[in-house]
């Protein structure tokens, strides 16, 4: 299933809602560009909602790592929310769960933020 996304900005937070398979195809560079634009605009937090993502390829993981690096270089943070069980297992197997801040839901993230 092709990846689609929507976005929403609230103050200093940029939300990206992914839907489909995150395989780092032609949409990957567009997402990286959006995050770069957010950094330039002074946004310090990017939240990627993975609730509708069922599959992530190695290229998709590479994209997430690229986004994380962009945010860290700008002294910001990248947060992942609502990963499916498959995505949680993938993050665990690749040990990326220790690199990314992962929240079970946007609601949980918002509770921690306040």
N, C-alpha and C positions, 0 to 999 in steps of 0.2 A: 504494500500500500504506500503510495507516494506521500511524502511528508508535506504537511501544511502547517502553518503557524499563524497565530494572531498575537498581537502585542497590546500592552496597556502600560501607561506610565502613571505613577502616582508619586508625586513629589520627587524624592531622590531614588526611587525604586523603579526599575524597568522590568516588567513581567513579560515572558515569552511563553505562550501556551502551544506546545507541540502536539501534533496529531499525525499518526501514521508511523512509518518505519524511519528511524534516524540512521541513514546509511551514508551521510556526508556527501550526497550527490550534489547536483548543481545548486541546491538551495543552501548548502553549507556556507559557501562564501558570502551569500547575502546575509545570513545570520551573523557571521563574523563581522561584516561591515556594520550591521545595526548595533552590535555591541561596541565596536570602535566609535561609532557616532555618539553612543550614550556616554562613553568615557570622555570624549571631547566635550560633551555638554555638562560634564561634572557629575554625572550619576555614579554613585559609589556601590550600588547593589543591583545585581541582575539576578532575577529569579526565573529558573526554567522549570515549568510545570510539565512533568512527564506522564501525567495520568493517562493520556490517550496514545502513548508510545508503547507498542508491544515488542518491538525489536530494535536493537542497536547493534550495528556492525562495528568492526574495528575502526573504520573510517569515521563512523559516528562518535565513537569514544574519542578519537583524535580531535574531532571538532570540539567536543566538550572540554578537553584538556587545553586546546587553543584558547577557548573563551575564558577558562579559568586563569590561564597565564596572562591574558590581556587585562583581566580585572585585578589580579594581584600586582601586576606592574604599575597599575594606576592606584594602588593602595585601596582597592575596592574588594568586593567579594562576589562570588558566584554561588548561588544556592540552588539545589535541586529539590523539587517537591513532587510528591505523589507518584513515586516509581512503582511500576507493576512488580509482582513477585519475580518475574523473569529478569527485569532490569535490576532489581535488588541483588539477585543471585549473581548477575554479571559483574556488578560493582564489587561484590564480595570476592568472587573468583579472581578478578584482576587486581584486587587490593586497592581499587580506586575509592572504595568507601572510606578509606583513611585520608584521602586527599580532598574529596568533596564533602561539603556540609550537606547532608541529606535529611529532609523532613518528610514525614508521612503524608502531610497535607499542607496546603497553604494556610489553613486554619491553625495548625500546630505552629507553623512558622510565625504567624502573626501573634500568637500567644507568647512565644519566646521573645519576640521583638519588643513587646510592651512590658 
